[in-house]
Structures are given as structure tokens and as C-alpha cells.
Amino acid sequence: MVAGRRVALYGAADHADRYGRLTAQVTIVGPDVLWLQGELVLAGMVHAAPDSGPLDCTAALIGRETVARQRRAGLWREGTLAVRNASAVPLLLAGAGSFAVVEGTVLRIGEAGGRVFIDFGRRYSRDFSIIVPREAQAGFAKAGLDLHGLSGKRIRARGVLFEQGGPAMELMNPAALEVIGANGT
């Protein structure tokens, strides 16, 4: 898509991400202006990652990802990018260290040490949990996400899986969490 073409970079970060990379949104310049990240997500080649840009860009990417998933485009057709079920604990544990999109119904919300725990099973030490650290909670509130009001709701979260007894995911960015509804709608 970009070989031999002019590109413009927008919103380049002043600091490196956790992998030491500088990130930016890429637009292919020419007669047909294309947003590279948006085209890759729409083609089903990559997930929309919540930490890769401003909230408005992330929301647009998640919208394109929804279209790609519905169309079963690219890697969605093969199941490579499949949304994982929060109750599939062995699959989630096997994916520790990798980026995933996980969906399920929240069983309960807890708080300890300034962190909010969003639990999808009865045993946090065995079942999937989402952790929102204290320093990220104001951003969720500002985005209109009431973390304590998620119990019983179906949500989709995206981030890197890790093992903390059971599988877990830490969310720093409110765009990483989608409320789908109480009954999956």
C-alpha cells in the first residue's frame, strides 16, 4: 500500500511505547488519500489496538474492526483474530503475552489496593479478570464508563493477556473497553 508513495505522519508520540517504538497515524498522500491503519483494520489484517493513538482514532478503528469482523474479512475469516470468550480460560492462559480481544458477561466488580477488578468468574485466582489501575480510572470516568456499574453487562476488552492466577488483562485506555450490553446487544 505504501511502497513508492508519499505518506504523512500524524499525532506522532513524543515518547516511545512499551516496545520502544514511536507511534503515529499514517496517511497515504496522493489522488486517493488513504488512512493506512484504517485500511489495514478494515481488510482484517490487524486488530484495532487501543494504545496506538488518540481516542477518536481508536473509536474509528474499532468501528472498522466491527465491519471487518461482520464481513469475515482477512484474518477474521481464518479465525486468527477471533474474539475470545472470557470463559475459555485454558485458551486465554495459552495466549499469555499476546494481544487479544476478549468478550464476556461481567459477574462482579471488586476493588483492592486502588485497582478495580472486573471479574468474569467466581474465582479471580482461576477465571478471567480485567484490572484497571488507579491512575487509569479517571480516564474511564471521563469517557463515561462507570466501571462499578458493569456487573451483569456484556463487554469486550482488548489488550495483552497475562497470568495472575487466572488469565488477566490490564486496561489503561478507556477505548480498550466496549460495553456491548446486558444481553449481548
Buried (B, 14 or more C-beta within 10 A) or exposed (E): EEEEEEBEEEEEEEEEEEEEEEBBBBBBEEEEEBBBBBBBBBBBBBBBBBBBBEBEBBBBBBBBBBEBBEEEBBBBEEEEBEBBBBBBBEBBBEBBEEBBBBBBBBBBBEEEEEBBBBBBBEEBEEBBBBBBEEEBBEBBEEEEBEBEEBBEBBBBBBBBBBEEEBBBBBBBBBBBBBBBEEEEE
